[in-house]
Amino acid sequence: MDKNHFCAITFPSTHLALRWETLAIKENLEVKIIPVPRQISSSCGLAGKFSCEKLEQVLNLCTGKNIDFENIYQFPAEKNGKPQLIK
């Protein structure tokens, strides 16, 4: 996973973020729980980081396992680039 270009998914609760991580790992998805990036929210919380190439698999996981999420953002490779809301 490129550390500069990635997607992040946000959740309404810490519980859902941790559940998502557990289920994604069981599906052999390379994911990581991170603090919600400051570029998308100043509030505390957890987000899931994953390769944007796996977006469809992440969406299917959330739908299939009834995991509510708030938003998905794509972070550009440029260090100062702004994240884009994609879902």
C-alpha positions in Angstrom: 0.0 0.0 0.0 1.4 3.4 -1.0 1.8 5.5 2.1 1.0 8.7 0.2 -1.8 7.5 -2.1 -4.5 5.7 -0.3 -8.2 5.6 0.6 -9.7 6.1 4.0 -13.1 5.1 5.3 -14.7 6.8 8.3 -17.3 5.3 10.6 -19.9 6.6 13.0 -18.3 4.7 15.9 -15.1 3.2 17.1 -16.8 -0.2 17.4 -17.7 -0.3 13.7 -14.2 0.7 12.7 -12.7 -2.2 14.7 -15.3 -4.6 13.4 -14.5 -3.5 9.9 -10.8 -4.1 10.4 -11.4 -7.6 11.8 -13.7 -8.6 9.0 -11.4 -7.1 6.3 -8.4 -9.0 7.6 -10.4 -12.2 7.5 -11.1 -11.4 3.8 -7.4 -11.0 3.2 -7.6 -7.3 2.6 -4.6 -5.3 3.6 -6.1 -2.6 5.9 -5.0 -0.6 8.8 -6.8 1.4 11.5 -5.5 5.0 11.7 -6.6 8.2 13.5 -9.1 10.2 11.3 -6.8 12.4 9.2 -7.0 16.1 10.1 -7.6 16.9 6.5 -11.1 15.4 6.7 -12.1 16.0 10.3 -10.8 17.8 13.4 -12.7 15.3 15.7 -11.1 12.4 17.3 -11.9 8.9 16.0 -10.7 6.0 13.9 -10.6 5.5 10.2 -9.7 2.5 8.0 -6.8 2.9 5.5 -6.7 0.8 2.4 -5.5 0.7 -1.2 -7.9 2.6 -3.5 -7.6 -0.4 -5.8 -9.6 -2.4 -3.2 -12.5 0.1 -3.1 -15.0 -2.3 -4.6 -14.0 -5.1 -2.2 -14.3 -2.7 0.7 -17.8 -1.6 -0.4 -18.9 -5.2 -0.9 -17.6 -6.1 2.6 -19.5 -3.2 4.2 -22.7 -4.1 2.3 -22.4 -7.8 2.9 -21.6 -7.6 6.6 -24.0 -4.6 7.4 -21.2 -2.3 8.4 -22.3 1.3 8.4 -19.7 3.9 7.3 -19.8 7.6 6.9 -17.6 8.5 4.0 -14.7 7.2 1.9 -11.9 9.6 0.8 -9.1 9.3 -1.7 -5.8 10.8 -0.6 -3.5 11.9 -3.5 0.1 11.0 -3.8 1.1 14.7 -3.5 2.0 15.4 0.1 0.0 18.7 0.2 -2.9 17.5 -2.1 -6.4 17.6 -0.7 -8.4 14.4 -0.1 -11.3 13.8 -2.4 -14.7 12.5 -1.2 -15.5 9.5 -3.4 -18.4 7.9 -1.5 
